[in-house]
Amino acid sequence: MTTKTHLAADRRCRPLSFVLTPGQSADNPQFTAVVDKIKVRGPVGRPRTRPGTVAADKAYSARGTRTYLRRRKIRAVIPEKADQAANRKKKGGRGGRPVSHDADLYRDRNAVERAINKIKVRHEAAHVKWESHEGRRHVLTPD
């Protein structure tokens, strides 16, 4: 059985929240669960639960995701899929405005991938290995 990790990270590649699901689950339905779990502690007061901006790839460009972010007053930096843009243009004036897109902020969306890679490296470094020597077991920890 496989699993999928849905992760939110800040620009400095620090994990903010994650949700673990079965491997065959889709990404977009888990988006709200991941964003709802974000809690950022500050020096005083209660933790912040609303990020200022969310950068995501085209898999998260559904109307429901954008509506959710708009309702929570979170800026979305998610490009529009080609088929969604074509359908909007086909409707003409009834299709609505094109989505805004900030290319500079969109470049930082790889922070999630970098955060996952950091977690993998830490896990490998902390992994305990066993070695059998002369019938005894020794724990080897990497230096």
N, C-alpha and C positions, 0 to 999 in steps of 0.2 A: 504494500500500500504506500502511496506517495503522499506527501503533504506539500502545501504551498504557503509561503510566508508573505503576508501583505504588510508592508512596512512604511512608516512615515519617518522621515529624517529631516533635520535642519540643514542649512547650507554647509555647516562644518562637519557633516556626515555623522552626527550623533543621533541615534535612534530616539524617536519621540513616542511611538506606539507601534504595536504590531498585532496582527490577528493571524492565527494558524488555522488553515482550512484543509479539507481533503484536496488532493492534487487535481481532481477533475473539475473543481469549482471555478467559475469565471471571476475575473478581476473586478469588474465594475460593481457588482452587487456588494462587495466587501468594502468599497470606498468609504461609505458613510460610517461603518463600524470602526474603521481605522482612524478617521478624522475625529469621531466622537471620543475616542480614547486618549487623544492628545492632551497632556497636562505638562506645562512648562513652569517649573518653580522659579520664582524671582527672589530677590533679597528679603522682601517683606510681603505679607498678605497671602491671599489664596493663589493657587496656581492659575496661570492663563490657560484657557481651553480653546481659544480661537486664534489660529494663525492669521497673519495679515495677508499672506499670499499662498496659494497652492499651485505648484508647477507639476504637471502630469503629462503623460504622452497621449496619443490619439485614442488609445483604448478607453480612456475615461471621458470622452467628449460627448457622452449621451446627454440628452436634454434634462433628464432627472438629476444628474450630477451637477450640472450648471445651475439648476433651480435650487438644489440643496445649498450650494455654496453662496448663491445670491441671497437666499433667505437668512443665512448666518453671517452675511456681510463680509465674506471672504473673497478676495480677488482671485479669479481663476486665470491661470496661464496655461491653457490647454488648446492646442491647435484643432482646427475643425477638420474632420475627415472629408475626403474628396466627394464621397457620395452624399454626405449631409450638405455640403456646399452646393452641389448640383441640384439637390431637391429644393433647397432654399431659393436658388436662382430661377428654377423652373416655375416656382409659385409667383415670381415677379414681386410686385409691391406687397403682396400678402405674406411673403416669405420671411420678412423680418430683416433686421440689420445683420451684417456679418459680425462674427464674434471678434472682440479685440484680442490682440496677441502681442506680447512683448518678447521679442526674440532674445534680448539680453538675459531676461529672467528664465526663459525656456532653456537656455544652455546649462543652467544649474540643476536641471531635473535629474542629472546623473548622480546626484548626491545620494540617492537611495541605493544605487548599485555600488557606489563606493563604500557606503555604510555596511552593506551586506558583505562585501569583500573584507572589510576590517574585522567584522565579527568572525568570518571564516578563519582569518589568520590568527586571531586571538584564541579561537577554539583549538586550532591545530597546535599552537604553542603551549596551551595548557593541558593538552591531551596526555594522559598518563600511559606510558608504555611499559609492558612487562617483559622481562628478559629472564630466561631460565639458564642458570649457570651452576653446574655441579649439583643438580637436583634441588637447588634453592631458587626461590623467585625473588627478584630484585625490582624495585620500582625505579624507573629511570625518568627523571624530569629534565626537560630541555633547559639549557643554560641561557 
